[in-house]
Amino acid sequence: MGGAEVAVKELTDRITDFEFDMVTMRFNRSHPRFEKIGSINVYRIGGGLGYLSKIIFVPQAALFAMRRKYDFYWCIMTYMLFPAILARRAPYVLTLQDGDPFERIFNRWFILPFRPLLHYGIKHAIKIQAISTFLAKWAKRSDVEVIPNGVDVERFKNPGTKISGDKVTLITTSRLVEKNAVGDIIEAVKHMPENTELQILGGGPLEESLKSKTKNLKLENRVKFLGEISQADLPRYLHEADIFIRPSLSEGQGISFIEAMAAGLPVIATPVGGIPDFLKDGETGLFVEVKSPRLIAFQVHKILSDIVLRDRLIINAKRMVVARYDWNLIAQEMKSRVFDVV
């Protein structure tokens, strides 16, 4: 589960006077074709053909939607405009959740021929919501609603800060893909004291290469790969850590940062994408430049050695999350500002 999946679950659980059907791909034959998760009806279609399945999914999803009398379509991420445009049976709203850079998404070889269709889809969406001011600029429309992803404040709440004793635990929660730059955190660990440990939560295509990097740097005893962790268990791991780090190369918003702030962790991040919407350097977190392992190590030392700074970052970030990023508030905004088309 990434930020988009978490957002769909949290929002549909809270907007109870709508009935939501999710049409998604059947990635694995063991997955049921239909199941109800929370308040959402999940329909899985296609799959089994590797990357080709993602392409075939577009007409399959459009045909599925055409057979039903939906009041509106909610397209999560840019590519999902394609099924809505093909179905043409109801107005559609678009949520811009994309985490990759604009150039990477729109300049892929298999997308280039369809870019005019994407621009058409963006132009004719009845409502567009972006999770950050950075993504809002993609639409090139003046009426984009900027409503961020949020966090279950009560579930992530942590009564205090942990830093004490001999061991310092750094944590990152992310897919192990290039844009999340987990390798830079691993490299930063070699510039930190021996009592510093890094916990990596998540899986992905770079897992083996990152483990190899860890071995080459002789950090096997200090860098722990914990694999996929369920959303239910995530708060416990955050509560047991000291500092959250993710030196992203790109980021639509970054729900993991908000979760770490809600859990009472000081956050180190890069000023890319939607991150500057919520992270103000020296106020709600600390910035590092992209691809700067030594600067990551320096900022970790800064947090550990300056108690006043650490407490200020934690307190300010918690206050901001409660005031602006509680899922209950976000759901109300989505209903009144986006789903009011129905």
Secondary structure as GFF3:
##gff-version 3
##sequence-region A 1 342
A	DSSP	alpha_helix	3	14	.	.	.	ID=ss1
A	DSSP	beta_strand	20	25	.	.	.	ID=ss2
A	DSSP	beta_strand	34	37	.	.	.	ID=ss3
A	DSSP	beta_strand	40	45	.	.	.	ID=ss4
A	DSSP	alpha_helix	51	66	.	.	.	ID=ss5
A	DSSP	beta_strand	73	76	.	.	.	ID=ss6
A	DSSP	three_ten_helix	78	80	.	.	.	ID=ss7
A	DSSP	alpha_helix	81	87	.	.	.	ID=ss8
A	DSSP	beta_strand	92	96	.	.	.	ID=ss9
A	DSSP	alpha_helix	102	106	.	.	.	ID=ss10
A	DSSP	three_ten_helix	112	114	.	.	.	ID=ss11
A	DSSP	alpha_helix	115	124	.	.	.	ID=ss12
A	DSSP	beta_strand	127	130	.	.	.	ID=ss13
A	DSSP	alpha_helix	133	136	.	.	.	ID=ss14
A	DSSP	three_ten_helix	137	139	.	.	.	ID=ss15
A	DSSP	beta_strand	145	146	.	.	.	ID=ss16
A	DSSP	alpha_helix	153	156	.	.	.	ID=ss17
A	DSSP	beta_strand	168	173	.	.	.	ID=ss18
A	DSSP	three_ten_helix	178	180	.	.	.	ID=ss19
A	DSSP	alpha_helix	182	189	.	.	.	ID=ss20
A	DSSP	beta_strand	196	201	.	.	.	ID=ss21
A	DSSP	alpha_helix	207	216	.	.	.	ID=ss22
A	DSSP	beta_strand	223	227	.	.	.	ID=ss23
A	DSSP	alpha_helix	234	239	.	.	.	ID=ss24
A	DSSP	beta_strand	243	246	.	.	.	ID=ss25
A	DSSP	alpha_helix	255	262	.	.	.	ID=ss26
A	DSSP	beta_strand	267	269	.	.	.	ID=ss27
A	DSSP	three_ten_helix	275	277	.	.	.	ID=ss28
A	DSSP	beta_strand	286	287	.	.	.	ID=ss29
A	DSSP	alpha_helix	293	305	.	.	.	ID=ss30
A	DSSP	alpha_helix	307	324	.	.	.	ID=ss31
A	DSSP	alpha_helix	327	337	.	.	.	ID=ss32
A	DSSP	three_ten_helix	339	341	.	.	.	ID=ss33
###
